[in-house]
C-alpha cells in the first residue's frame, strides 16, 4: 500500500500544477490524485510527474463531464498516464430514496461499462450524505448493493456520518483499491491525527481489504503547505 495526496488539498496554493507536483515529489508521497488539470498542458503534467517520480493514482471528474464528453476526458487523462477516474460527488437528492439510489447506480453502471471498454476504471467517492437512513438500508449501502464498481471510501466522511470505517473496509474488501484518509472532528475536516479517526485501525483495515493507495485529503486546511508536509509524514509513519 502506497501513500498519495488528493491535490484538492493544495488548491489554494498559488502555484502552477507542474510546480505543485515538484513540491509533492519532495515529500514521502508517491502519487497524486487530480482534481482537474486547470489550464496545465497534459504533456507538461506528465513530464512533471516523471521528474517528481510520482504516479497518477486517479482523477476526480464530475458525472456530467463523463456523460457528455467521456472520450475527451479519457484522452486528457490518458496523456498523464491516469487510467482511473472517480466521480467525486453526487448531491443528496441521489440518496433520498431507494428509487433515487437505483437511478444513480444505473448511471454509474453505464459509465463503468463504457470506461471498461476503454481500459479505464471507474470509482465513486463518498461524503457523509450518502449514509442517509432509508429504513431497511442506507443510501450508501444501497449503492454498494446496486453496483459492482470500485468505491473510493473516504474514511473521514464515513466517520462523520456515524459509521465505522474499519467495518466498511472489511465489507468492501476487493472494491477499495483507493481509500481517502481524512480526519474529522464531528463533521469538520481537521489535520490527520487530531480528530476522531482511528488512523492505525483504518490503515490495517485498508491493507486487509486490498487497498493499493491510501490518499491523504484535507478539504479546508488552514495552511496547505504545512498540511502537505504533515499528511505525508503521518502516512509515511504508518506505511513503513
Buried (B, 14 or more C-beta within 10 A) or exposed (E): BBBBBBBBBBBEBEBBBBEBBBBBBEBBBBBBBBBBBEEBEBEBBBBBBEEBEBBBBBBBBBBEBBEEEBEEBBEBBBBBEBBBBBBBBBEEEBBBBBEBBEEBBEBBBEBBEBBEEEEBBBBBBBBBBBBBEBEEBBBBBBBBEBBEBBBBBBBBBBBBBEBBBBEBBEBBEEBBBBBBBBBBBEBEBBBBBEBBBBBEBBBBBBBEBBBBBBBBBBBEBEEBEEBBBBBBBBBBEBBE
